Amino acid sequence: MTSYVMRATTCALMLALAVVGRADTPALNDLLPRVPESVNTIVVLNMKSIREQSGQKGGPQIVAGSVVPGAVDLVLFATHLEPGKLEARKSMGLIQLNKSITVDDLLDRPGGSKIDLGGESAVMHPRKGYYVLLKPDLVGIGRNITRQELYRGIKFARTNNKVVIAKYLTDAIEAASGSEIVGALDMENMLDVKAVHARLTASELLAGRDPGELDSICALVASIKGASLTVGGRQLDQAEVRLEFGKRVGQRGELVKSLFLQALNDLGMALSDFQNAKVVADDQTVRLQVKLSDEGLIRIMSIFLPPTPEMLNAAAAASAGPKLESNGVSLEATKRYYQAVSTMLADVKRRSRSATDYVHTATWHESYANNIENLSAQYVDPDVLKFGEAQAGRLRSIARSLRGVAAETGALEEGSVYIGAATGTWFGGTSMNVQSNISEIRSRQAEIIRKDATRRLDLWEAIDNDQRNLVKTIRSRYGLNLE
């Protein structure tokens, strides 16, 4: 799966990560008819179930490094994905709340603004997209869509009462009714066998294959009908990837696994747990089963879980009517925000200590920066907000450093040169003198790594200093202990 074809399969599968309860959940049955027929990826997040899994009660929780808002019970994301255009995907979403809110509660602070769409009120956020209040306890989301598409989506969501999405998607959700996590991507007739052949021919995994066998493998890959991911178990530690094809898999289960893992690596989404996945190939289906480590679950949640819109937590605070200080600050909201940021910083710092893959580690830092920026800012002390924003910026700086190291060291590697001089004949008595610049390159790579490691340590030291100073400031200002 080194080609765009199989990378698209894997990326879309990961983007479809979701948390779901039972297929017959009344709220879910109410949401599905509001999803347009054009989508091929369905995502459902049962936030209530995830909060319960955390063993904590009340308010937003941090589960495996991700924010799970207290006001939200169920979230559904639907996307139309196209191979080669994954970054431009058009998405819509539905958020089932456990409290009633008003459209003003959807205004983020800062950045959100109210707009009018032919009598329909909506909130536009320059980074997060559109929010619409479909019912007092049901919010609609639109991302990477136009105003016209938003308006039509609102009308459809308000009037349609029949499920129109692909049967594969509804079947995948129903089949995973015993799991807490499920995501599904409908891929039937998505791939062209000639394009698959052109890409897989260059794959090292298929080097030396007989042309007839290669054709057969390409036909198998191109016949893929869909992909899904489920995670279940009491500790959310039982994971399964399911790939369904239109042709028999035969004895190629291990090959499919290898292609899948290579695709994850190509995307910078490697999950080490899946290296040990058990392969079960049955007729036209390949299942990869694995026990997730704590690290694996954190990685999945932090990288693949869609960012939580700030307004979700803001809605919870607004509905609860928090006690405010004279300056409009809620001590509870302030402490909750700080602890969420602090937990994320601790997670990414712990994980990066033993990491050796710079690109993958950079992705972790960027994901945590996104999560911090999507925390609720409502009623939070301004200095604590500045702290969070500053740390998100530093995490991105660390990510840039890591990607820079990967690029520089990789470029040096490509510049390696071997020079050989041979004497004697091809049939014996040959001696070879070999010179290379490998030693010099290794020395330069080590210097790049050392210098950038120092820069990253300086950034982490600045983060630690900011935390210590902020704790003192807030204790002095309000008598509040953030830790």
C-alpha positions in Angstrom: 0.0 0.0 0.0 2.8 2.4 -0.7 0.9 4.1 -3.5 -1.5 6.9 -3.2 -4.2 4.3 -3.6 -3.3 2.3 -0.5 -2.2 5.4 1.4 -5.6 6.9 0.8 -7.2 3.7 2.1 -5.2 3.9 5.3 -5.4 7.6 5.8 -9.2 7.6 5.3 -9.5 4.6 7.7 -7.6 6.5 10.3 -9.6 9.7 9.7 -12.7 7.6 10.3 -11.7 6.8 13.8 -14.8 7.1 16.0 -16.2 6.2 19.4 -19.6 4.6 19.2 -22.0 2.8 21.4 -24.8 0.4 20.4 -26.1 0.6 16.8 -29.7 1.0 18.1 -28.9 4.0 20.2 -32.0 6.3 19.8 -29.8 9.4 19.4 -27.8 7.8 16.7 -30.9 6.7 14.9 -32.0 10.3 15.0 -28.8 11.6 13.6 -28.1 9.2 10.7 -31.0 10.4 8.5 -29.6 13.9 8.6 -26.4 12.7 6.8 -26.3 13.3 3.0 -25.9 10.4 0.6 -22.7 11.8 -0.9 -20.5 10.9 2.1 -18.3 7.8 2.1 -16.8 8.1 5.6 -18.9 7.9 8.7 -17.6 8.8 12.2 -19.6 8.5 15.4 -18.2 9.5 18.8 -20.0 8.4 21.9 -18.6 11.0 24.3 -20.7 9.8 27.2 -19.3 6.3 26.9 -15.8 7.6 26.8 -16.3 9.8 29.9 -17.6 6.7 31.7 -14.6 4.7 30.5 -12.4 7.3 32.1 -13.9 6.6 35.5 -14.4 10.3 36.1 -17.6 12.2 36.6 -18.7 15.7 35.6 -17.2 18.2 33.2 -14.8 17.7 30.4 -12.3 14.9 30.9 -8.9 14.2 29.5 -8.9 10.6 28.1 -5.7 9.2 26.6 -4.5 12.8 26.0 -7.8 14.0 24.3 -10.5 16.3 25.6 -13.9 14.7 26.1 -16.4 17.5 26.8 -19.0 17.2 29.6 -21.9 18.7 27.7 -21.7 16.4 24.7 -23.1 12.9 24.5 -22.8 11.9 20.9 -20.9 13.3 17.9 -21.2 12.2 14.3 -18.8 13.3 11.5 -19.4 12.5 7.9 -17.0 13.2 5.1 -16.6 12.7 1.3 -13.0 11.6 0.8 -11.2 11.4 -2.6 -7.8 9.8 -3.2 -5.2 12.5 -3.6 -7.5 15.2 -2.1 -7.6 14.2 1.5 -6.6 17.7 2.8 -9.6 19.3 0.9 -12.2 16.9 2.3 -15.7 18.4 2.8 -17.1 17.4 6.2 -20.3 17.9 8.2 -21.1 16.9 11.7 -23.9 16.6 14.2 -23.4 17.1 18.0 -26.0 15.7 20.4 -25.8 17.7 23.7 -27.2 16.7 27.1 -28.2 20.4 27.7 -30.2 22.9 25.8 -28.3 26.0 24.5 -28.9 29.0 22.3 -27.1 30.1 19.1 -25.1 32.6 21.1 -23.6 29.8 23.1 -21.9 28.7 19.8 -19.9 31.9 19.6 -16.2 31.0 20.3 -14.1 33.5 22.2 -12.3 34.7 20.2 -13.0 34.4 16.5 -16.6 33.3 16.1 -19.1 35.6 14.4 -22.8 35.2 13.7 -24.0 35.2 10.1 -27.4 35.0 8.4 -28.2 32.4 5.7 -31.6 33.2 4.3 -33.2 33.4 7.7 -31.0 30.7 9.1 -28.6 31.8 11.9 -25.1 30.3 11.9 -21.8 30.9 13.5 -18.6 31.1 11.4 -15.2 30.5 12.9 -12.2 31.1 10.6 -10.3 28.0 11.7 -13.0 25.6 12.8 -15.8 26.1 10.2 -19.5 26.7 10.7 -21.8 25.9 13.6 -25.6 25.7 13.4 -28.2 25.1 16.1 -30.6 22.6 14.5 -32.4 22.0 17.8 -31.9 23.3 21.3 -29.7 20.3 22.1 -28.5 19.5 18.5 -25.6 21.3 16.8 -24.6 21.1 13.1 -21.0 21.5 12.0 -19.6 22.2 8.5 -15.9 22.3 7.5 -14.3 23.0 4.1 -17.7 23.9 2.7 -19.2 27.0 1.0 -22.1 29.1 2.4 -24.4 27.6 -0.2 -23.4 24.0 0.7 -24.0 24.9 4.4 -27.5 26.3 3.6 -28.5 23.2 1.6 -27.0 21.0 4.3 -29.2 22.7 7.0 -32.3 22.2 4.9 -31.5 18.6 4.4 -30.8 17.9 8.0 -34.1 19.6 9.1 -36.3 17.8 6.7 -35.0 14.3 5.8 -36.2 11.4 7.9 -34.7 8.4 6.0 -31.2 7.0 6.1 -29.6 7.5 2.7 -25.9 6.8 3.3 -24.2 3.7 1.8 -25.3 0.4 3.3 -21.6 -0.5 3.9 -21.4 2.3 6.4 -24.6 1.4 8.3 -23.6 -2.2 8.3 -20.1 -1.5 9.7 -21.7 0.5 12.6 -24.2 -2.2 13.3 -21.5 -4.9 13.2 -19.4 -3.0 15.8 -22.3 -2.7 18.2 -20.2 -4.3 20.9 -17.3 -2.0 20.6 -16.6 1.5 22.0 -14.7 2.6 18.9 -15.6 2.2 15.3 -15.0 4.0 12.0 -15.9 3.0 8.5 -14.9 4.0 5.0 -16.9 2.9 1.9 -14.4 2.2 -0.9 -16.5 0.2 -3.4 -15.5 1.2 -7.0 -13.1 3.9 -5.7 -9.9 2.4 -7.1 -8.8 1.9 -10.6 -6.8 -1.3 -11.2 -4.4 0.3 -13.7 -3.6 3.0 -11.2 -3.1 0.4 -8.5 -0.8 -1.6 -10.7 1.3 1.4 -11.6 1.9 2.2 -7.9 2.4 -1.3 -6.5 4.8 -2.2 -9.2 7.3 0.2 -7.5 6.7 -1.3 -4.1 9.7 -3.1 -2.5 7.3 -5.5 -0.9 6.4 -6.8 -4.3 9.8 -6.8 -5.9 10.6 -10.0 -7.8 7.0 -11.1 -8.0 5.9 -13.0 -11.1 3.9 -10.6 -13.4 0.9 -12.9 -13.3 1.0 -12.9 -9.5 1.5 -9.1 -9.4 -1.6 -8.7 -11.6 -3.6 -10.9 -9.2 -2.4 -8.8 -6.1 -3.3 -5.6 -7.9 -6.8 -6.9 -8.8 -7.3 -7.9 -5.1 -6.3 -4.4 -3.8 -8.4 -2.6 -6.4 -11.4 -4.7 -5.4 -11.5 -3.3 -1.8 -15.0 -2.6 -0.7 -14.3 -0.9 2.6 -12.2 -0.5 5.7 -13.1 -0.1 9.3 -11.4 0.2 12.7 -12.9 -0.9 16.0 -11.5 -0.6 19.6 -13.2 -2.3 22.5 -12.7 -4.0 25.8 -12.9 -2.7 29.4 -9.7 -0.7 29.0 -10.3 0.2 25.3 -7.3 -2.1 24.5 -8.7 -4.5 22.0 -8.3 -3.2 18.5 -9.2 -4.6 15.1 -8.7 -3.3 11.5 -11.0 -4.9 9.0 -10.4 -4.8 5.3 -13.1 -6.2 3.0 -12.4 -7.0 -0.6 -14.4 -8.1 -3.7 -12.1 -11.0 -4.4 -10.8 -13.9 -2.3 -7.7 -13.1 -0.2 -6.4 -16.6 -0.1 -2.9 -16.9 1.5 -2.2 -13.2 1.2 -3.3 -12.1 4.7 0.3 -11.4 5.8 1.0 -9.5 2.6 -2.0 -7.3 3.1 -0.8 -6.6 6.7 2.6 -5.6 5.4 1.2 -3.3 2.8 -1.1 -1.7 5.4 1.8 -1.1 7.9 3.9 0.4 5.1 1.1 2.8 4.3 0.9 3.9 7.9 4.6 4.6 7.9 4.4 6.5 4.6 1.7 8.7 6.2 3.7 9.4 9.3 1.0 7.5 11.3 2.9 4.4 12.3 1.4 2.5 15.2 3.9 0.1 16.7 1.3 -2.0 18.3 0.1 -3.2 14.9 3.5 -4.7 14.1 2.3 -7.6 16.4 -1.2 -7.8 15.1 -2.7 -11.2 14.5 -3.8 -11.7 10.9 -7.0 -13.5 10.2 -7.8 -14.0 6.5 -11.3 -15.4 5.8 -12.6 -15.6 2.2 -12.7 -11.9 1.1 -11.8 -10.3 4.5 -8.6 -9.6 6.3 -8.7 -8.7 10.0 -5.7 -7.4 12.0 -6.3 -8.0 15.7 -4.1 -6.5 18.4 -4.0 -5.6 22.1 -3.4 -1.9 22.4 -0.9 -0.6 24.8 -1.5 2.6 26.8 0.8 4.3 24.3 -1.1 2.9 21.4 -4.4 4.3 22.7 -2.9 7.6 23.5 -1.5 7.8 20.0 -4.8 6.9 18.4 -6.7 9.4 20.4 -4.2 12.2 20.1 -3.5 11.9 16.4 -6.7 10.7 14.9 -9.5 11.9 17.1 -11.1 15.0 15.4 -10.3 18.2 17.4 -13.0 19.2 19.9 -14.6 22.5 19.0 -14.1 25.0 21.7 -17.8 25.8 21.9 -18.7 22.4 23.2 -17.0 23.0 26.5 -18.2 26.6 26.4 -21.8 25.4 26.1 -21.3 23.2 29.2 -20.0 26.2 31.2 -22.8 28.5 30.0 -25.5 26.0 30.8 -24.1 25.4 34.3 -24.1 29.1 35.1 -20.6 29.1 36.7 -19.7 31.3 39.7 -17.7 34.2 38.4 -15.1 36.4 40.0 -15.4 40.2 39.8 -13.2 40.2 36.7 -15.5 37.6 34.9 -13.3 34.7 35.5 -14.4 31.2 36.6 -11.9 29.6 38.9 -13.3 26.2 38.0 -13.0 26.8 34.3 -9.5 28.2 34.8 -8.3 25.2 36.7 -9.9 22.8 34.3 -8.2 24.5 31.3 -4.8 24.6 33.0 -5.0 20.9 34.0 -6.0 19.9 30.5 -3.0 21.7 29.1 -0.7 20.4 31.8 -1.8 16.8 31.1 -1.2 17.1 27.4 2.2 18.6 27.9 3.1 15.8 30.3 1.9 13.2 27.9 3.8 14.4 24.9 7.0 15.0 26.9 6.9 11.5 28.3 6.3 10.0 24.9 9.0 12.0 23.1 11.8 10.9 25.5 12.3 7.5 23.9 11.1 8.4 20.4 13.6 8.0 17.6 11.4 8.7 14.5 11.5 12.5 14.1 8.6 12.8 11.6 6.3 10.7 13.8 7.2 12.6 16.9 6.6 15.9 15.1 3.1 14.7 14.3 2.5 14.0 18.0 3.5 17.6 19.0 1.3 19.1 16.3 -1.7 17.0 17.4 -1.3 18.1 21.0 -0.9 21.7 19.9 -4.3 21.4 18.0 -5.9 19.8 21.1 -4.7 22.7 23.3 -6.0 25.3 20.8 -9.4 23.6 20.8 -9.9 23.7 24.6 -12.7 25.9 25.9 -11.5 29.5 26.6 -14.8 30.7 28.2 -14.4 32.2 31.7 -10.7 31.2 31.8 -8.2 33.7 33.3 -6.5 35.7 30.5 -3.0 34.8 31.7 -3.8 31.1 31.8 -5.2 31.4 28.2 -1.9 33.1 27.1 0.0 30.2 28.8 -2.0 27.6 26.7 -1.6 29.6 23.5 2.2 30.0 24.1 2.7 26.3 24.8 0.8 25.3 21.6 3.2 27.6 19.7 6.2 26.0 21.4 4.9 22.5 20.5 4.7 23.5 16.9 8.2 24.9 17.1 9.4 21.6 18.5 7.6 19.8 15.6 9.3 22.1 13.1 12.7 21.3 14.7 12.0 17.6 14.5 10.9 17.8 10.8 14.0 19.9 10.1 16.3 17.2 11.6 14.6 14.5 9.5 15.0 16.6 6.4 18.6 17.6 7.0 19.8 14.2 8.0 17.9 12.6 5.1 19.5 14.9 2.6 22.9 14.1 4.0 22.2 10.4 3.6 21.3 10.9 0.0 24.7 12.6 -0.5 26.7 9.5 0.5 29.3 8.5 -2.0 31.3 5.3 -2.4 34.5 5.3 -4.5 36.1 1.9 -5.3 39.3 0.9 -7.1 39.8 -2.7 -8.1 42.9 -4.6 -9.3 43.3 -8.1 -10.7 40.9 -10.1 -12.9 37.2 -11.1 -12.6 38.3 -14.7 -12.1 40.5 -14.3 -9.0 43.2 -12.3 -7.3 41.0 -9.3 -7.1 41.6 -6.7 -4.4 39.4 -3.6 -3.7 40.2 -0.3 -2.1 37.0 1.5 -1.0 36.7 5.1 0.1 33.5 6.8 1.2 32.2 9.9 2.9 29.9 7.9 5.2 32.0 8.7 8.3 31.8 12.4 7.6 28.1 12.3 6.9 27.4 10.4 10.2 29.5 13.0 12.0 27.5 15.9 10.5 24.2 14.1 11.2 25.1 13.7 14.8 26.0 17.4 15.0 22.6 18.4 13.6 20.8 16.1 16.0 22.8 17.4 18.9 22.2 21.1 18.1 18.5 20.7 17.5 18.1 18.5 20.7 19.6 21.4 22.6 17.0 23.8 21.0 14.2 21.5 21.9 15.4 21.1 25.5 15.5 24.9 25.7 11.8 25.0 24.6 10.8 22.5 27.2 12.7 24.4 29.9 10.8 27.5 28.9 7.5 25.5 29.2 8.5 24.3 32.6 9.4 27.8 33.8 6.1 29.2 32.4 4.2 26.5 34.4 5.9 27.3 37.6 5.5 31.0 37.3 1.8 30.7 36.3 1.0 28.5 39.3 2.5 31.2 41.5 0.7 34.0 39.8 -2.7 32.3 40.0 -2.2 31.3 43.6 -1.4 34.9 44.5 -4.3 36.4 42.4 -7.1 34.1 43.5 -5.7 31.8 46.3 -6.3 29.0 43.8 -3.9 26.0 43.5 -3.8 24.9 39.9 -1.9 21.7 40.5 
